[in-house]
Amino acid sequence: MENVIIRHSEQADIDGVKAIYESEVAYGGTLQLPFPSLERWASRLSNLPQGCYSLVAEYDGEIIGQLGLSVCDNQRRKHVASFGMGVKEAYQGRGVGCQLLQAALMLSDKWLNVQRIELEVYTDNLAAIKLYQKYGFVIEGEAKHYAFRNGEYANVYHMARLRSYAESVG
């Protein structure tokens, strides 16, 4: 998808970010709950702790995707980050997730000196798994009954990307 702008989120983006995660597809694919409040999103995005970054994908003035990246603050894990993201349902499958992930990887690799990026993804989210694998993430394990989702427990894969490995094969 062309003409998508990836940038750090701002106060004015809060309504747009909330709209992404109030979709059943978004909250069903993440650890978000239905009926997100504007207050909660405002608090969450207005007061990002040190080491946390919120990127948005903007298209034609509309916020269509969001990625939150968090670098570990533990002294022994400062080389590690994790992230979660969501793309507005109408824009899924059009490369928005790729663009957000590329921006997060560039920030991590070239500016934050992150060596390892971790994530959890539901085992039935095949599109997301394929996206992550495209960018060098590998499945390191599976957690059974990781989260309660839509009335039942769901499993996740723990995936990670090591920068040194990604550079050697990329």
N, C-alpha and C positions, 0 to 999 in steps of 0.2 A: 504494500500500500504506500503510495507516494504522498508527499506533503504532510507527513506526520512529524510533529515536533516533539522531541523528548527533552524534558527539562525537569528541574527540581520543582516540587509542588509549592504552591503559594496559598495564602489564606483564601483567595478568591476561588480556589479549586475545590474547596471542601464539599460543596454541593455535588459537584461532578464525581468526586471520588465516592461519596455516599451512594450516588446513583449506580455506580458499578457494582458495589457490594450488596445492594438490596435486591438484585436479581437472584432468583433461585439457583441458577447455574453457578453464579459466583459464590454465594454462601454455601452451596452444596459441595463446591470444589475446594473450599478453604476452611479454616477454622472459625470463620465469622458466623454470627447468628443471624437469623431473619430479623427484620424490622430494626435496622441500625438507626440510631438516633443521630441527628445532626450535631447535637452537643458532644456526643462521644467522639465522632469523627473530628470535630473542631479541636477538642482537647488532645486527641491523639496526634494530629498533624501540626498543631500549633506549637507544641512543646516537645519536639523531637530531642531525645537525649543525645549526648555526644556519641558519635560513632554510628548514628542512625541517619539514614537518607531516604527520602521519599521522592521517587521519580514519577512523572506523569507523562502519558502520551496524549497529545492534543491534536485534534484534526478539525479543521474548519471552525475553530473556536470552541469545540466540545471536548471535554475530558473523556477519553475512550479507554484508557488503561492506567494502571497504577502499579508500581513495584516498590516495596519497602525492603531496604537492605540494612542489615544490622551487623556491625563488626563487634566481635566479642571484646569485652572490657577486662576479662580475666588476664592477668599478666602472661600466663602460660599459653593462652589461646588468642593472643592479639593478631595472629596470622590467619584467623578463621572468621568467616562471615556467613550469615544465612539470609535468606530472602523469602518473600512470598509475593505473589502478584495476582492481579485480576484484570481481565479485559471485558469491556462491555459486550454483552451477548451478541449484538448485531454486528460486531467487528471481529468476532472470533474466527480464526482460520484465515485471516487476511494479512498475517505478518506483523501484527502489532506486538504480540508477545515476543517475537524475534527481536524487534527493534528495542523494546524495553530491556530484554536480557542482554543484548549486545552493549547497550549503554551501561548497564550495571557491571558487566564484565570488564569493560574499558576502565570504569572508575576503580574497580577493585584491583585490577592488574597493574594499571599504570600510575595510579595516584595514591591508593591506600596500602599498597604492598601486601595485599591479601594473597595467601598461598593456597587456601582451601576454602571452598564455598559449599555449604551444606544446605539441604532442603529435605522436606518430607512431601510426598505426593501420594494421593490415594491410588491404590493399585489398579483401580478401574478407570483412571484418567489417562487413557492411552495417548491422546493428543499431547498432553503436557509431558508425559514420559518421553515421547518421541522428540519433542522440542528440546528437552534437557539433554538427551543423548546426542543430539545434533551438535551441541555446544560442549561436548566432552564430559558430561556428567555420567557417572556409572552407578548402578544399583549396588549398594554395599550391604543391604539387609532388608528384612521385612519385619514390621511390627504388627502383630495381630491385635485386633480390637483397640487400635490406637485412639480412635475418636468415635463418639456417638454422633451419628448423622442420619437424619430422616427416619428415626425410630429403630435403628439398629447399629451395631458396631461395625466399623469399617477399618480395613487394614491400610497401612501406608508402606511405601518403600522409602528407605533412607538412601538418598543419593548424594553424591559429592563430586566435585571437580577439583583436581589438584592442578594448579597453574603450571608447575614444571612438567607434568605429564601432558597437559593440553598443548603446551608449546612444542613438545617433542614430536607430537603426532599431527599438529595443525599446520 
